[in-house]
């Protein structure tokens, strides 16, 4: 079968190890099943893998990809939950020993992917395969950040640090549909304009002084925006952080945190049940993921190069 793999890693040249070619079909362990992939979406996780982050050389070659929508062995249209682990507390908590597809088990950038049966979520008929493929990583991450970790009432004000990536565009669209006032920052004037078109109420230069403090900040940038995120919170507000694309080590003005009782909350991915509710939310509201471009899987190099260069607003989707 055709697959896109990381055949080697390079921190400075991630495209060096990207290989498109024939791979053997994966074996199917007991309790697992095969999904024929119709669409799959690119994430920063794939770029990190190609840079050698989170994967050891003995696991190569590794089929890339966390996200997929396709057809199961019974002909049902499904979305693949990318988190591999045992359910905890009735699926309310993520297994601390979990992995994502393409870390220990082969990923979704292939004609077929093998996953535990419990990882399949029915795809609503209203969602295309391309839109459904955007949900399991970036959109699920955004859903959990907004609706579980931040726990805000409609009408609250939320600041999204950074515009353009899959998580950021998902946060804007989901927050707008849920009745939040969504603000966003970006260094790029073009991306600020696109964020407003997507549904953001206001867009600001990165680090700019805001008209008022916000109820929550959605943070995925990390070091470059961390000080601004803490300073932008109202007393008792929450920073929900799911990643740190600009750097993992950021000084924190601790007096602001304890004196004003601000909260720093970590978040990652989401449960299978949350993925199902997210798909239902989209079907009910008409919200759809913003797709930057759709490419055949055989042209994955073009999509990865665009992400590596920051030339993305929304999700990059590969089809088969």
SERO-4910 file (N, C-alpha, C, O; in steps of 0.05 Angstrom, whole numbers):
BEGIN
 pado doro    nc1    nc2    nc3   cac1   cac2   cac3    cc1    cc2    cc3    oc1    oc2    oc3
  Unk    A     17    -24      0      0      0      0     18     25      0     41     24      9
  Unk    A      7     47    -10     21     72    -10     20     84     18     -1     85     31
  Unk    A     43     94     28     44    107     54     65    128     54     84    128     38
  Unk    A     63    147     73     82    169     77     96    163    104     82    162    124
  Unk    A    122    160    103    136    152    127    159    171    134    169    186    117
  Unk    A    167    170    160    192    182    168    213    160    167    212    142    184
  Unk    A    230    161    147    251    140    144    276    147    160    292    129    166
  Unk    A    279    173    166    301    182    183    292    209    194    272    220    185
  Unk    A    307    220    213    299    245    225    323    265    223    346    257    223
  Unk    A    315    291    222    336    312    221    324    337    234    304    347    223
  Unk    A    335    347    255    323    370    269    323    396    252    307    413    256
  Unk    A    341    397    233    344    421    217    331    419    189    325    439    177
  Unk    A    327    395    180    316    390    153    296    368    155    301    345    147
  Unk    A    272    374    165    252    352    169    243    338    144    236    315    144
  Unk    A    245    352    121    236    339     96    256    318     86    249    302     69
  Unk    A    279    318     98    300    299     89    291    270     93    297    253     76
  Unk    A    276    265    114    268    237    120    241    230    111    231    208    117
  Unk    A    227    248     97    200    242     88    201    225     63    213    232     43
  Unk    A    188    202     64    189    182     42    160    175     34    144    168     52
  Unk    A    155    176      9    129    167     -2    134    142    -19    150    142    -37
  Unk    A    121    120    -12    125     96    -26    109     72    -16     92     76      1
  Unk    A    115     49    -26    101     24    -18    110     15      9    133     14     15
  Unk    A     90      7     25     95     -5     51     77    -30     54     55    -30     42
  Unk    A     86    -50     70     68    -73     74     43    -65     90     44    -47    106
  Unk    A     21    -79     84     -3    -74    100      2    -82    129     15   -103    133
  Unk    A     -9    -67    148     -3    -73    176    -18    -98    186    -40   -105    176
  Unk    A     -5   -112    204    -18   -135    217    -40   -125    236    -39   -102    245
  Unk    A    -60   -142    241    -83   -134    257    -83   -151    283    -91   -174    282
  Unk    A    -75   -139    306    -76   -153    331   -105   -159    340   -124   -147    329
  Unk    A   -108   -177    359   -135   -182    370   -146   -157    382   -133   -142    396
  Unk    A   -172   -152    377   -185   -129    387   -181   -104    370   -193    -83    376
  Unk    A   -165   -106    349   -160    -83    331   -175    -88    305   -185   -110    300
  Unk    A   -176    -68    289   -190    -69    263   -177    -51    242   -160    -34    249
  Unk    A   -183    -55    217   -172    -40    195   -191    -19    185   -215    -24    182
  Unk    A   -181      5    181   -197     27    169   -184     34    143   -160     39    141
  Unk    A   -200     34    121   -191     44     96   -193     74     96   -215     85     98
  Unk    A   -170     88     94   -169    117     97   -179    131     73   -170    126     50
  Unk    A   -197    150     76   -207    167     55   -194    195     56   -188    207     36
  Unk    A   -189    204     80   -176    230     84   -160    230    110   -168    216    129
  Unk    A   -139    245    111   -122    248    135   -111    276    136   -108    289    115
  Unk    A   -105    286    159    -97    314    163    -69    316    175    -61    299    191
  Unk    A    -55    337    167    -28    342    176    -28    357    203    -45    375    206
  Unk    A    -10    350    221     -8    364    246     22    371    252     40    359    239
  Unk    A     26    390    270     54    395    278     67    370    290     92    368    288
  Unk    A     52    352    301     63    327    311     79    313    289    100    301    295
  Unk    A     69    313    264     83    300    242    110    314    236    130    301    230
  Unk    A    109    340    238    134    355    234    154    350    256    178    347    251
  Unk    A    144    348    281    162    341    303    174    314    300    198    310    305
  Unk    A    158    295    290    169    268    286    192    268    266    213    256    270
  Unk    A    188    283    244    209    285    224    234    299    234    256    295    224
  Unk    A    230    316    255    254    329    268    266    311    289    287    318    300
  Unk    A    254    288    295    265    270    315    255    275    343    266    264    362
  Unk    A    234    290    346    222    296    372    201    275    379    182    272    364
  Unk    A    205    261    401    184    242    410    186    215    397    167    199    400
  Unk    A    207    210    382    210    184    370    239    175    370    257    192    366
  Unk    A    244    150    374    272    140    375    278    126    348    260    116    335
  Unk    A    304    125    341    312    114    315    303     85    311    299     77    288
  Unk    A    300     70    332    293     41    329    264     38    320    256     16    313
  Unk    A    248     60    321    220     58    312    216     65    283    194     63    272
  Unk    A    238     72    270    236     80    241    240     55    223    254     36    231
  Unk    A    228     55    200    210     76    189    183     75    202    172     54    209
  Unk    A    172     99    206    146    102    219    127    116    200    133    138    190
  Unk    A    104    104    196     83    118    180     73    141    196     65    139    219
  Unk    A     73    165    183     65    189    197     34    191    198     20    174    186
  Unk    A     24    210    213     -4    216    214    -19    207    239    -16    184    247
  Unk    A    -34    225    251    -51    219    274    -81    218    266    -96    203    278
  Unk    A    -88    233    246   -117    238    240   -125    221    216   -110    217    197
  Unk    A   -150    211    217   -161    197    194   -191    195    196   -203    193    218
  Unk    A   -204    196    173   -232    189    170   -233    169    146   -219    173    126
  Unk    A   -250    149    149   -251    129    128   -273    109    132   -294    116    143
  Unk    A   -269     85    123   -290     64    123   -279     40    137   -257     30    131
  Unk    A   -294     29    157   -285      6    172   -291    -20    156   -301    -19    134
  Unk    A   -284    -42    168   -287    -68    154   -316    -75    148   -321    -91    130
  Unk    A   -335    -63    162   -363    -69    158   -376    -48    138   -400    -50    133
  Unk    A   -359    -30    128   -370    -10    110   -380     15    123   -392     32    109
  Unk    A   -377     18    149   -386     42    163   -366     65    160   -342     61    160
  Unk    A   -377     89    157   -360    113    155   -353    121    184   -370    126    200
  Unk    A   -327    124    189   -317    128    216   -296    149    218   -283    156    198
  Unk    A   -292    160    242   -269    177    249   -252    162    268   -262    148    286
  Unk    A   -226    164    265   -207    149    282   -198    167    305   -187    188    301
  Unk    A   -202    157    330   -191    170    353   -161    162    355   -155    139    355
  Unk    A   -144    182    355   -115    178    352   -101    169    377    -78    161    376
  Unk    A   -114    170    400   -101    164    426   -103    134    431   -125    123    433
  Unk    A    -80    121    434    -79     92    440    -73     88    469    -51     95    479
  Unk    A    -92     77    484    -89     73    513   -114     61    524   -135     60    511
  Unk    A   -113     53    549   -136     41    562   -154     63    572   -144     83    583
  Unk    A   -181     60    569   -199     80    581   -196     82    611   -191     61    624
  Unk    A   -197    106    622   -194    110    651   -219    126    660   -227    145    647
  Unk    A   -230    117    683   -253    131    695   -276    133    674   -288    155    671
  Unk    A   -282    111    661   -304    111    642   -298    129    619   -317    142    608
  Unk    A   -273    131    610   -265    147    587   -265    177    593   -263    193    574
  Unk    A   -267    185    618   -266    213    625   -237    224    627   -232    248    625
  Unk    A   -218    206    632   -190    214    636   -172    199    616   -177    175    610
  Unk    A   -152    212    605   -134    200    587   -114    183    602   -104    190    623
  Unk    A   -108    159    591    -89    141    602    -62    155    604    -52    164    583
  Unk    A    -49    157    627    -23    170    629     -1    155    613     20    167    608
  Unk    A     -6    130    606     14    115    590      7    115    560     18    100    545
  Unk    A    -12    132    553    -21    133    525      1    139    505     21    151    512
  Unk    A     -4    132    480     12    142    458     -7    152    436    -31    146    437
  Unk    A      3    166    417    -12    174    393     -4    156    370     18    146    369
  Unk    A    -22    152    352    -15    139    327      9    153    315     11    178    315
  Unk    A     27    138    304     53    147    292     75    151    313     97    160    306
  Unk    A     70    144    338     91    144    358    101    116    363    125    110    360
  Unk    A     83     98    371     90     70    375     78     52    354     89     32    345
  Unk    A     54     60    345     39     45    325     38     62    299     38     86    300
  Unk    A     38     48    276     39     61    250     15     80    247     -7     74    256
  Unk    A     21    103    233      1    124    232    -18    122    208    -21    101    196
  Unk    A    -31    145    202    -54    146    184    -47    155    156    -65    156    139
  Unk    A    -23    163    151    -16    172    124    -11    148    106     11    143     97
  Unk    A    -32    133    102    -30    107     87    -58    100     77    -78    111     86
  Unk    A    -58     81     59    -84     72     48   -100     58     70   -125     59     69
  Unk    A    -87     45     89   -101     31    111    -86     37    137    -62     39    138
  Unk    A   -102     38    159    -91     41    186   -105     21    204   -128     16    201
  Unk    A    -89     10    223   -100     -9    242   -101      4    269    -82     15    279
  Unk    A   -125      2    282   -130     15    308   -147     -3    325   -161    -21    315
  Unk    A   -147      1    352   -166    -13    369   -195     -7    360   -201     15    353
  Unk    A   -212    -27    361   -240    -23    353   -253     -1    369   -270     14    358
  Unk    A   -246      2    395   -259     22    411   -251     51    402   -263     70    411
  Unk    A   -231     53    385   -222     79    376   -238     90    352   -232    111    342
  Unk    A   -258     76    343   -274     85    321   -299    100    331   -313     91    348
  Unk    A   -303    123    318   -326    140    324   -342    143    299   -331    149    278
  Unk    A   -369    139    300   -385    143    275   -382    171    264   -383    191    278
  Unk    A   -378    172    237   -377    198    224   -405    207    217   -419    193    202
  Unk    A   -414    230    226   -440    240    218   -441    243    188   -422    252    175
  Unk    A   -464    236    176   -467    238    147   -463    267    137   -455    271    114
  Unk    A   -469    287    154   -466    315    146   -438    324    143   -433    344    130
  Unk    A   -418    309    154   -390    317    152   -377    302    129   -380    278    126
  Unk    A   -362    317    112   -346    304     91   -322    289    104   -315    294    127
  Unk    A   -310    271     89   -287    257     99   -264    278    104   -249    275    124
  Unk    A   -262    298     87   -241    318     90   -245    334    116   -225    338    131
  Unk    A   -269    342    122   -274    356    147   -271    338    171   -259    346    192
  Unk    A   -281    314    169   -279    295    192   -250    289    199   -244    285    222
  Unk    A   -233    288    179   -205    281    183   -190    303    199   -169    298    210
  Unk    A   -201    327    200   -189    349    215   -194    347    245   -181    361    261
  Unk    A   -212    330    254   -222    331    281   -204    317    302   -201    329    324
  Unk    A   -192    294    297   -181    278    320   -158    291    335   -154    284    359
  Unk    A   -143    309    324   -121    321    339   -126    351    345   -132    357    367
  Unk    A   -124    368    325   -126    397    330   -154    405    340   -156    419    360
  Unk    A   -175    395    327   -201    404    336   -210    391    362   -223    404    378
  Unk    A   -202    366    367   -207    354    392   -192    368    415   -203    372    437
  Unk    A   -167    375    410   -152    390    429   -166    417    436   -168    423    460
  Unk    A   -175    431    416   -189    456    420   -215    452    436   -221    468    454
  Unk    A   -230    432    429   -255    426    442   -251    421    472   -265    432    489
  Unk    A   -231    405    479   -225    399    507   -216    424    522   -223    428    545
  Unk    A   -199    440    509   -189    464    521   -212    483    529   -213    493    551
  Unk    A   -229    488    510   -251    507    514   -272    497    533   -280    511    552
  Unk    A   -282    473    528   -307    464    541   -302    448    567   -320    448    584
  Unk    A   -279    435    569   -274    421    594   -254    437    612   -261    443    635
  Unk    A   -231    444    602   -210    456    618   -217    485    626   -213    492    649
  Unk    A   -226    501    607   -233    528    613   -260    530    627   -263    546    646
  Unk    A   -279    514    619   -305    513    632   -319    539    634   -331    546    655
  Unk    A   -319    554    612   -330    581    613   -360    582    605   -369    565    590
  Unk    A   -374    601    616   -401    606    608   -402    622    581   -384    637    576
  Unk    A   -423    618    565   -426    634    541   -426    664    548   -436    672    569
  Unk    A   -413    680    531   -410    708    536   -383    715    547   -376    739    549
  Unk    A   -367    695    555   -341    700    566   -322    709    544   -327    704    520
  Unk    A   -300    722    552   -280    731    532   -256    713    533   -244    708    555
  Unk    A   -248    703    510   -225    684    507   -205    696    488   -212    705    466
  Unk    A   -180    695    496   -157    704    479   -143    679    468   -135    661    484
  Unk    A   -140    678    442   -125    656    429    -98    668    420    -97    686    404
  Unk    A    -77    656    431    -50    665    423    -42    652    397    -40    627    395
  Unk    A    -37    668    377    -29    657    351    -53    651    333    -73    641    343
  Unk    A    -51    658    308    -73    653    289    -62    638    265    -39    643    257
  Unk    A    -77    620    255    -69    606    231    -67    576    233    -74    562    215
  Unk    A    -57    566    256    -54    537    259    -81    523    263   -102    536    267
  Unk    A    -80    497    262   -105    481    265   -119    485    291   -143    488    292
  Unk    A   -104    485    313   -116    489    340   -128    517    342   -150    520    352
  Unk    A   -113    537    333   -122    565    335   -148    569    319   -167    581    329
  Unk    A   -148    560    294   -172    564    278   -196    548    289   -219    557    288
  Unk    A   -190    525    301   -212    509    314   -223    524    338   -247    525    342
  Unk    A   -205    535    354   -214    550    378   -232    574    370   -253    578    383
  Unk    A   -224    588    350   -240    611    341   -268    602    332   -288    614    341
  Unk    A   -269    582    315   -294    573    304   -312    561    326   -336    566    327
  Unk    A   -301    544    343   -317    531    364   -326    552    384   -349    551    393
  Unk    A   -308    570    392   -315    590    412   -337    609    402   -355    616    417
  Unk    A   -335    616    377   -355    634    365   -383    620    365   -403    632    372
  Unk    A   -383    594    358   -408    579    356   -420    575    384   -444    573    387
  Unk    A   -403    574    405   -412    570    432   -420    596    446   -430    595    469
  Unk    A   -417    619    433   -425    644    445   -404    659    461   -410    676    476
  Unk    A   -378    651    457   -356    666    470   -348    689    453   -352    689    429
  Unk    A   -337    709    466   -325    732    452   -295    724    447   -280    722    466
  Unk    A   -288    720    422   -262    708    415   -243    730    405   -249    744    385
  Unk    A   -221    733    419   -199    751    411   -175    735    403   -172    712    412
  Unk    A   -159    745    385   -136    730    375   -112    749    371   -116    772    365
  Unk    A    -88    738    373    -64    753    367    -49    740    344    -50    715    340
  Unk    A    -34    756    330    -15    745    309      4    767    301     -3    791    302
  Unk    A     28    759    294     47    778    283     40    786    254     48    807    245
  Unk    A     24    769    241     17    773    213     -9    789    210    -30    780    220
  Unk    A     -8    811    196    -32    826    191    -52    810    174    -76    812    178
  Unk    A    -41    795    155    -58    779    137    -73    757    154    -97    753    150
  Unk    A    -59    745    173    -72    724    189    -92    737    208   -112    724    215
  Unk    A    -87    761    218   -106    774    235   -132    780    219   -154    776    230
  Unk    A   -130    788    194   -153    793    178   -169    767    173   -193    767    174
  Unk    A   -154    745    168   -167    720    163   -181    710    188   -202    698    187
  Unk    A   -169    715    212   -182    707    237   -208    722    241   -227    710    251
  Unk    A   -209    747    234   -234    763    236   -255    751    217   -278    749    224
  Unk    A   -246    744    193   -265    732    174   -276    705    184   -299    698    179
  Unk    A   -259    691    200   -267    665    210   -287    667    233   -302    648    239
  Unk    A   -287    691    247   -306    694    268   -295    707    293   -310    711    313
  Unk    A   -269    713    293   -258    727    317   -270    755    319   -276    768    298
  Unk    A   -275    764    343   -287    790    348   -266    813    344   -272    834    333
  Unk    A   -242    807    354   -220    827    351   -194    812    347   -190    789    357
  Unk    A   -176    825    333   -149    813    328   -128    834    334   -131    857    326
  Unk    A   -107    825    348    -87    844    358    -59    835    349    -54    811    345
  Unk    A    -41    854    347    -13    848    343     -3    831    367    -12    836    390
  Unk    A     14    812    362     25    796    384     37    814    406     54    831    400
  Unk    A     29    809    431     40    825    453     27    851    458     34    866    477
  Unk    A      7    858    442     -6    885    445    -23    886    471    -33    866    480
  Unk    A    -25    910    481    -42    915    505    -71    911    497    -79    922    476
  Unk    A    -86    896    512   -114    891    505   -132    911    518   -125    924    537
  Unk    A   -156    915    506   -175    934    518   -184    927    546   -190    945    562
  Unk    A   -184    902    553   -191    893    580   -179    866    584   -171    852    565
  Unk    A   -178    857    609   -168    830    614   -189    809    608   -213    815    609
  Unk    A   -180    786    601   -198    765    591   -203    743    612   -188    741    631
  Unk    A   -224    727    607   -231    706    625   -212    682    622   -207    667    642
  Unk    A   -202    677    598   -184    654    593   -167    660    569   -174    675    551
  Unk    A   -143    648    570   -125    649    547   -120    621    537   -114    603    553
  Unk    A   -122    617    511   -116    591    499    -88    593    488    -83    608    469
  Unk    A    -69    577    499    -41    581    493    -29    556    480    -31    534    491
  Unk    A    -17    559    457     -3    537    444     24    546    433     39    530    422
  Unk    A     30    572    437     55    583    426     78    579    446    100    572    438
  Unk    A     72    584    472     93    579    492    110    603    498    100    624    504
  Unk    A    136    599    497    155    619    507    150    647    496    152    666    512
  Unk    A    145    650    470    143    677    458    119    693    468    120    717    468
  Unk    A     98    680    477     73    694    485     66    690    514     46    701    524
  Unk    A     82    675    529     74    666    556     70    690    575     50    691    589
  Unk    A     88    709    575     86    732    593     61    748    587     47    757    605
  Unk    A     55    751    561     31    766    553      6    750    561    -14    763    569
  Unk    A      6    724    560    -17    708    568    -23    711    597    -46    715    604
  Unk    A     -3    710    614     -7    713    643    -17    741    649    -36    745    665
  Unk    A     -5    762    637    -13    789    642    -41    796    632    -54    815    642
  Unk    A    -50    781    612    -76    788    599   -100    777    615   -123    784    609
  Unk    A    -95    760    634   -117    747    649   -129    765    670   -114    780    683
  Unk    A   -155    764    674   -168    776    697   -161    761    722   -152    738    720
  Unk    A   -164    772    745   -160    757    770   -178    732    770   -202    733    765
  Unk    A   -165    710    776   -180    684    776   -183    671    749   -194    650    747
  Unk    A   -172    684    728   -175    673    701   -156    649    697   -140    642    714
  Unk    A   -159    637    674   -145    612    668   -129    614    642   -139    624    622
  Unk    A   -104    605    643    -89    599    619    -90    569    614    -82    553    631
  Unk    A   -101    561    591   -101    533    584    -81    529    562    -82    541    541
  Unk    A    -61    512    568    -38    508    550    -37    480    539    -39    460    554
  Unk    A    -35    477    513    -35    451    500     -9    446    485     -5    424    474
  Unk    A      9    466    483     34    462    468     51    487    471     44    506    484
  Unk    A     74    485    458     94    507    460    111    507    436    135    500    437
  Unk    A    100    516    413    115    515    388    139    534    387    157    530    370
  Unk    A    139    555    404    161    574    403    183    568    424    203    582    425
  Unk    A    178    549    441    198    543    462    184    533    487    163    542    494
  Unk    A    197    514    500    185    500    523    191    513    550    178    506    570
  Unk    A    210    531    551    218    542    577    211    572    577    222    588    562
  Unk    A    192    580    595    183    608    596    182    617    625    169    605    641
  Unk    A    196    639    631    194    651    658    166    659    665    151    669    647
  Unk    A    158    656    690    131    663    698    133    682    722    147    677    741
  Unk    A    118    704    720    117    723    742     98    712    763     74    716    762
  Unk    A    109    698    782     93    682    801     75    699    818     54    690    826
  Unk    A     83    724    824     66    741    841     39    746    827     19    747    841
  Unk    A     40    749    801     14    752    787     -3    728    790    -28    730    791
  Unk    A      9    704    790     -6    680    792    -19    676    820    -43    672    822
  Unk    A     -2    678    841    -14    673    867    -30    696    879    -50    691    891
  Unk    A    -21    721    875    -35    743    887    -62    747    873    -82    753    887
  Unk    A    -63    744    847    -88    748    832   -102    721    827   -122    720    813
  Unk    A    -92    700    839   -105    673    838   -111    664    809   -132    653    803
  Unk    A    -91    669    792    -94    660    764    -87    630    763    -72    620    779
  Unk    A    -98    616    743    -95    588    741    -81    580    715    -87    591    694
  Unk    A    -63    561    717    -49    551    694    -57    521    691    -51    505    709
  Unk    A    -69    514    669    -81    488    666    -70    475    640    -72    486    618
  Unk    A    -59    451    643    -49    436    621    -71    420    607    -90    411    621
  Unk    A    -69    417    581    -89    402    566    -76    389    542    -58    400    530
  Unk    A    -86    365    536    -75    352    512    -97    334    500   -110    319    515
  Unk    A   -100    335    474   -119    317    460   -146    317    473   -156    338    483
  Unk    A   -159    293    474   -185    290    486   -193    261    485   -179    245    473
  Unk    A   -215    254    498   -224    226    499   -240    218    474   -248    235    458
  Unk    A   -244    192    471   -261    183    449   -289    195    451   -300    203    430
  Unk    A   -300    195    475   -327    206    478   -328    236    470   -348    245    458
  Unk    A   -307    251    477   -306    279    469   -304    282    439   -316    300    427
  Unk    A   -290    264    425   -289    264    396   -317    260    384   -324    273    365
  Unk    A   -332    242    396   -359    237    387   -377    262    391   -393    268    373
  Unk    A   -374    275    414   -390    299    419   -381    322    401   -398    337    392
  Unk    A   -356    324    395   -346    344    377   -358    340    349   -368    360    337
  Unk    A   -358    316    339   -370    310    313   -400    318    313   -410    329    293
  Unk    A   -414    311    335   -442    319    337   -446    349    338   -464    360    325
  Unk    A   -428    363    352   -429    392    354   -428    404    326   -443    423    320
  Unk    A   -409    394    310   -406    405    283   -431    399    266   -440    416    250
  Unk    A   -441    375    268   -465    367    253   -489    384    261   -505    392    244
  Unk    A   -491    391    287   -514    406    296   -512    436    290   -532    449    284
  Unk    A   -488    447    291   -484    476    288   -478    485    259   -482    508    252
  Unk    A   -468    467    243   -459    474    216   -431    485    215   -421    492    194
  Unk    A   -417    486    238   -389    494    239   -373    473    224   -377    449    227
  Unk    A   -353    482    209   -336    464    194   -307    473    197   -301    497    198
  Unk    A   -288    454    198   -260    461    199   -251    478    175   -260    473    152
  Unk    A   -234    498    180   -223    513    158   -200    497    146   -181    490    159
  Unk    A   -202    491    120   -182    476    106   -165    494     89   -175    508     71
  Unk    A   -140    494     94   -121    511     79   -118    501     51   -118    516     32
  Unk    A   -114    474     48   -111    462     22   -116    432     25   -112    420     46
  Unk    A   -125    420      2   -128    391      0   -109    381    -21   -109    390    -44
  Unk    A    -93    360    -14    -73    349    -32    -76    319    -33    -85    307    -13
  Unk    A    -69    306    -55    -67    277    -55    -45    269    -35    -25    283    -32
  Unk    A    -48    246    -23    -28    237     -3      0    235    -16     20    239     -3
  Unk    A      1    228    -42     27    226    -55     41    253    -58     65    253    -64
  Unk    A     27    275    -52     40    301    -53     43    312    -24     43    337    -20
  Unk    A     46    294     -5     49    302     23     73    321     28     72    338     45
  Unk    A     94    318     12    117    334     16    110    364     14    121    381     29
  Unk    A     93    371     -5     85    399     -9     71    409     16     76    432     25
  Unk    A     54    393     28     40    402     52     58    405     76     56    424     91
  Unk    A     77    386     80     95    388    102    113    412     99    120    425    119
  Unk    A    122    417     74    139    440     69    124    466     76    136    485     87
  Unk    A     99    468     70     83    492     76     81    495    106     83    518    116
  Unk    A     76    474    121     74    476    150    101    484    162    102    501    180
  Unk    A    123    472    152    149    479    162    156    508    158    170    520    173
  Unk    A    146    520    136    151    548    129    131    567    141    133    591    137
  Unk    A    111    557    156     91    575    168     70    585    149     56    604    155
  Unk    A     69    573    125     51    582    104     25    567    105     17    554     86
  Unk    A     11    570    128    -14    554    132    -34    571    147    -26    585    166
  Unk    A    -59    570    139    -81    581    155   -103    561    154   -118    560    135
  Unk    A   -106    545    175   -125    524    176   -111    497    173    -87    495    180
  Unk    A   -126    477    164   -115    450    163   -106    442    135   -118    450    115
  Unk    A    -85    427    133    -76    414    108    -87    386    109    -81    370    127
  Unk    A   -102    378     88   -114    352     87   -103    337     63   -100    348     41
  Unk    A    -97    311     67    -89    293     46   -112    273     40   -124    263     59
  Unk    A   -117    268     15   -138    249      7   -126    225     -8   -104    227    -19
  Unk    A   -141    203     -7   -134    179    -21   -156    171    -39   -154    150    -53
***
